[in-house]
């Protein structure tokens, strides 16, 4: 379902998480790999929109857990540390698209 805008957001989020993972390569970046895997998995769950929305939220929580772990281990932030925030924004936009699709499907069910 590449036609859906949330699929593109999820694909970009997965790519950004992988880029951040390979640029930094620290133990904490396993959370970035988890975020990338969640985003990639969520793309293929287009028939289960509720699960897709929940996995977007889980991905956002993982990204914020990464930031909390980063704050606990480092004092300085590098420019690459802004990439996960863009990842979280993309996941929020994807979740919004998924919930909009769910509302559209429910409204069509009412018409029938």
Secondary structure, 3 states (H helix, E strand, C coil): CCCCHHHHHHHHHHHHHHHHHHHHCCHHHHHHHHHHHHHHHHHCCCCCHHHHHHHHHHHHHHHHHHHHHHHHHCCCCCHHHHHHHHHHHHHHHHHHHHHHHHHHHHHHHHHC
